[in-house]
Amino acid sequence: MQKITTIVKKTVAYLAKKSASMEANTTCPCIGFQPKEPQAVKKLRKF
């Protein structure tokens, strides 16, 4: 049971990091609204 919990935690962390990375490299589709990004997310930018 503990092994499954560890795997789930690692998977959630991986998906959160990938999602943040994707959001850091795209712009908001709403006109004129883009919330301020945290510094940790800005570091994930590729440009």
Secondary structure by P-SEA (a helix, b strand, c coil): caaaaaaaaaaaaaaaaaaaaaaaacccccccccccccaaaaaaccc
